[in-house]
Amino acid sequence: MKTDKTELFETTPVPRAVLALVVPTVISQMVTVVYNMADTFFIGQLNDPDQVAAASLALPLFLLTTGMANLFGIGGASLISRSLGLGDGEKARSTSAFCIWTAAAAALAYGLVIFAFRRTILPAVGANAYTFDYCSSYLFWTLTIGAVPTVLNAALAHLVRAEGYSGQASFGVALGGVLNILLDPVFIFGFRLQITGAAVATMLSNLIATAYFVVLILRKRGQLHLTLDPRCYRLSDGIPKEVLLVGLPSSIMNLMAIFSNVTLNKLLVHYSNAAVAGIGIAKKIDMLAFAIANGLSQGVIPLIGYNYSAKNIRRMRDAIKVTLILSLAVTTVGAILLFTCANPLVRAFINDAETVRYGSMFQRIICITGPFTAITTVIISLFQSVGQKGKPLVLSMLRKGGLDVPFMFLLDALGGADVIAWATPIADCGSMLVGLLLFLPLWKKLGKN
């Protein structure tokens, strides 16, 4: 007898199945972005460009936790969904244990490294005498203390989603986001901790969200293949290799995004801290469009992976088509709104004339990448779903770091701060074209099957 989750993967009409998986994922991604934006928004209400700049400088280091979560979460979700498609529940359990415990250990090590070498790391990402102490305090609470719950919160959401519990996964992520939004003003203004208060609020919200996932797994032990039991942890049967190689493209994307952001910040800091604050606000706003595209593509991974393993290629292709159409439609509308409303959106974060000028200018440039990103992320998710490693890795490295960083230096030399942000749409368009070249042969091959 089929369970409700099996029916979702096998017999539910494709558009409804895709929506059932991606809508909660998109909502959770957007809530995550909103609560990341909340830090910048509430810090901006202090009208101190140095503190806004410090949050922008700390962002790349904080984003590395997302890379860790994607490495073990997306890699694990892909292997779990393919294992369940083959009826191998034991491998699914061992995969979950490997992902959870290895992710926790890696996050703990990372937080300690940031603390131990902060006097070397922070100047390397662009912190100066005006922003160093703010950066150090923010990262102490979000990474040294909070790296483990931050990584596990996102990784567990991916793993829970792999078994069809998309709503529960999204609720857990949304719970952390809503708590962060509520706690930010309490700690920033109520306790007068300023940027440190934003960091404490982030740490506590991720801790509570992680606790929710732990309780969920324990309560549904008879229904979920996920397990916290360390006795199920194993390095055999190709589990580490499969998880790490499939999750690596998403992790590399975050690593390259860090490299890209650090490079951009270091170039802009030579002009002013207001320019750094402006690009930080613009990128936070633009993350809404990326969150939609990313949520749509990540949410459908279990459906694609399951049907690929079960040899139901027609259903798999239909799921990809529906997801691509949705992604393009939503991100195009989002790009138009962000372009036309750039100035009031940036001004809502901070009422500093120079920062608003930079932020709105940067916003109008980088928001046009939405449709390009939608196509690229769906292609990357397709490759991840079927277990391919090299192609999504190439696309991830091209999109961030491979193309945009060289253009940053070129544009900085040609026109300075006013044109440097054009490196982002140039890189996104280029990676999309390469992605289509890699995607079409696979698409034709699947069509023949």
N, C-alpha and C positions, 0 to 999 in steps of 0.2 A: 504493500500500500504506500502510495506516495505521500510525503509530508507536504505541508504548505510551501516550505522553502524549495523542495525538489520541483514542485509544480511551477514555481516562479521561474526556475531555470529551464524547464523542459517544455511546458505546455501553455503557459500564460501568453496571450498575444504580445508580440515583441514590443510595440510602442508602450503598452501598459507595464511590461516587465522592466523596460528601460527606465520609465518614469518612476516606478516603485523603487529602483535602486539609486537613480541619480538625483532625484529631488531632495531626499534627506541629505545626501552627500553634498550637494550644492549649498543647501541651507547651512550645514555645519561648516563648510569652507567659508561661506560669507560671514557667519558669526565669528569665526576665527579671525578673519580680516578686520571685522568691525571692532573686536576687542583689541587687536593690535593697533588699529587706528585710534581707539579710545585712549591708549597711553599717550600717543602724540597729541590728540585733541586736548586732553586735560592738562598735559604739560604745557601745551601752547597757551592755555588760558593764564599761565603765569607771565606771559608776554616777555619771556627771556629767550632770545634766539640761541644763546649758548646751551641752555638745557634741551631745547628742541634739537639742536645740532648734535648734542651728546647722545640723545636717543637714536638719531639717524646713524651715528658712527657705531653705536652698539648693535644696531640691527643685523649687520652681516654676521657677527659672531653668534648672535642669538639664532639666526636662521640655520646655523649648522645643526642645531637640534632637530629642525625639520628634515634636514638631510639624513640624519641618523634614523629618524622615525620612518622615513620613506624607504631607506635601505632595508630595514627589517620588516616594516609594515607592508609595503607594496610587494617586496620580494616574497615575503611569507604568504601574503594573501593570494598571489599568483600560484604558488606551489600548493597551497591548501585547496584552492578551488579546482586545480587540475587533479589533485589526488582524490578529491571527493567525486569528480567526474569519472574517475577510474574505479571508484568504490574502495579506495585504500584509506580507511579511517585511521588506521594506526600511524601511517606516515603523516597524516594531517595533524594528529596529536603531537607527534615528536617535533614536527616543524614549528608548531605554536610554542612549545616549551623552549626550543632553541632560540626563536626570535625574541621572546619576552626576556629571558635571562641574559642573553648576550646584549640586547639593547640597553638593559639597565646597567650592566657593567661598563659598557662603552660610554654611556652618558655620565656616570659617576667619574670615570677617568677624565673625561673632557672638562667637566666643571672644576676639578682639582687643578688641571693644567692651566686653565684660564686664570685661576687665583694665584698660582705660584709664579706665573710669568707675565702678570698683568703689566708690569712696568716696561716690558719689552713689547708685548702684543699691542697694547692700546696706542702708543705712538705710531706703531706700524700701520694701524688702520686709520690714522689721521687725527687722533686726539692731540690737543695742544694744552698749553697752560690753563686755558679758560674752560676746557671741557674734560680734562683728564679725571678729576675727582668725581664729576657727575657720571661719567662712563663707568668708572671703577665701582661705584656704589650700585649702579643699576645692574651690572653684570654679576656682582657678588650675590645678589638675591635671586636673579633669574637663572643663573648658570651654576655658580658654586653650590648654592643651596637647592636650586630648583631644576637642574638639568634632568635628573632622573624622572620626576613626575611629568615634566614637559615632553620628554621623548616618549615615555610610556603612554601618556594620554593619546597622542596621535597614532602611535604604532598599534595600540590595542584597538583603536577605532577601525583601522584597516583590516585587522585580523577578524574582528567580529563581523565586519561587512562581508568578508569572504564566505561566510556561511549563510548569507542572505539576511542577516539581521541589520539591515541598513538603517532602519529607524532608530534602533537602540544605539547603534554606533554614532549616529548623528546627534542623538540626544546627549550623549556623553560629552561630545565636543562642544555642543551648544551650551551645556551646563557650565563648562569652564569659561566660555566666552561671556555669558550673561553675568556670572559671578565677578569676572574681572571688571566689567563695565560698572557694576554696582559698587565694587570695592575701591575702584580708582579714586573717585572724589573723596571717599572717607579717609583714605590714607594720605592723599596728596594735600587736601585742604583741611579736612577734619583734624588729622594728627600733625599737619604742617610738615610733612616729610618731603614734599616736592617730588623730584624725580625718583627718589628712593621709595616713596610711597607707591608709585606706579609699579616699581619692580616687586615690592612685597605683595601687592594685589595680584600680579601675574603669577607669582610663585604659589600663593595660596589657592588660586582658582584652578591651576593645573593639578595641584595635589588632590583637591576634592574630586575633580573629574576622573583622575586615575583611580581613586578609591571607588568611584561608581563602577568602573569597568571591572575591577577586582571582585566586587560584590556580585555583579552580573554573571561573571564566569563561574563563580562558586555556586550561585543559585541555580544555574542552568547546566549543571554538570552532566545531567542525563541527556540533554538535548544538543549541547555544543561539543565539538571535538577539541575546542581550545582547552588547554590545561595549564595550571600554574605549578604542577607537580614537577620538581626538579629531577625526579627519577625518570621522567620521559625525555629528558634532555639527552640528545645523542648527536654525534658528529659523523655517523655512518650514513649509508644509503644516498650519498650525494646531497644531503640536505643543506649543509653550509654553502656548497658551491652553487646550487640552484637558487637559494635565497639571495645570496650576495650578488651573483651575476645578474639576476633579473631585477633586483632592487637598485643595483648600482647606477643605472641611467638617471633615475629620479634623484638619487643622492648626489651624483655628479652635477646634475642640474643645479642643486642647491649650492654645492661647493663652487661651481663656476659663477653662480649668482653672487656669492660672497666676494669672489675675486673681482667680479665686475663692479659691485657696489663700492668695494674698498678703493679700486682704481678711480672710479668717478669721484668719490669723496675727496681723495687725496689731490685730484686735479682741481676740484672746485674750492678746496679750502685755501688755495693760494689767492682766490679772489675775495672771499669773505665767508664768515660763519653763516651769514644770511643765505648765501647761495647753497651751502650744505643743508641748512634747514629747509630751504625751498624744495630742493630735490627730494629730501626725505619725506616731506608732506605729499608731494606729487606722486611719489612711488607708493606711499601708503594708500592714497586714493585709487591709483591705478590697479592696486592689488585686488580690488573688487572684481574688475573684468577678468583678471587672471584666475581668481577664485572660482568664478562661474565655469570657465573653460576647464580648469583643473578638476573641479568637482564632477562635471559631466563625464570627463574621460576616465577618472579614477573609479567613479561609481559603477561603470559598466564593465570593469575588468573581470569581476567574478562571472558575469553572464557570458562574456566572450571566452574566457578560459575554460569554463565548464563545458560549453558546447563544442569547443575545439577538441577537447579530450574525448568527448562523447561522439565525435565525428558528425555532429549535426551542423554542417558547414553553412547550409542555407540560413538557418536561424542566426548563426554567428554573423554572417554578412548583413542580414537585416538589422541586427543590433548596432552594427557599426554605422550603417546608413542613417538610422534614426538619430544616433548620437551626434553624428557630424552635422546634420541639418539643424538640430537643436542648438548645438554649440555656435554655429555660424550666425543663426538668427539672433540669439540672445547677446552675443558679444558685439555684433554690429550695432544693435540698439544701444548697448552700454557705451560703446565708443562715441556715438553721436551725443549722448547725454553728457558724458564727461568732458567732451570738447566744448560744448556750448555753455556749460556751467562751471568752467574751470576757475574763474576769478572768485565767485561767491563761495565755492567749495574750499578753496585755499584760505580765503579770508575767515572762514568759520573756525579754522584751526588757530590762527594767530593774527593779531591786528598790528603787524609791523610792515610798513610800506615796502621796504626793500625785499623782505622775505616773500610777501604776497606777489610782487612783480616777478621774482624768479620762479616761484612755485606755480603760478598760473601759466607762465610761458612754458615751463617744463611739462606741465600737465597736458597742454594742447598737443605737444609733440609726441609724448610716449603713449597717449591713450589710443592712437590710431592703430596700434599693433594688435588690438583685440582679436579681429578675425584671423590674422596670421597665426596668433598663438593658439586659437581654437583648433585649426587644422593640424598644427604640429603636435599638440598634446594628445589628440585622438590617435594620430599615427603612432606616437610613442607608446600609448597604452595598448594598442593592437599588438605591437611587437612584444611588449611585456607579457601580455595575456597568453601568447602562444609560446613563450619561453625563449624568444630570441634575445640575444644579449648585445651584440656589436652594434646593430643599427640604431637602437634607441640611445646607446651611449654616444655615438657620433652626433646625433641630432641634439642631445643635451649639451654637449661641449660646444657645438657650433652656436647654439642660441645664446648662451651666456659664456663670455670669455673668449671663445674662438673667433668670433667676428666683431662683436661690439667693442672689445678693448682696443684692438688696433685702430678702429675708426674713432674711438674717443681721443686717442693721441693725435690722429690726423686732423680731426675737427677742432680740437683745442688749439693746434698750431695755426689753423686757417681762420678761425673766427672766435675763439675763446669760449667763455661761459654761455654765450647766447645761442650757440649752435651745437654744443657738445652732446646734448641729449638726443640729437638725431641719430646717434650711433645705435640706439635701441630699436627704432623701426627698421633701420637698414639690416641689422642682425636678424631680427625676427622674420623679415621677408626672405632673406637668404636661406635661413634654416628651413622655412616652410617649403621653398622650392626644392631643396635637397631632400626633404622628407617625402615630397610627392614622387620624386624620382625613385626613392627606395620602396615606397608604398605600392606603386602601380604593378610591379612584377608579382608581388605577393598577392595582391587583389585578383589579378588574372589567374594565378595558380589556384587560389581558393575557388574561383568561379568554375574552373574546369572540374573541380572535385564535387 
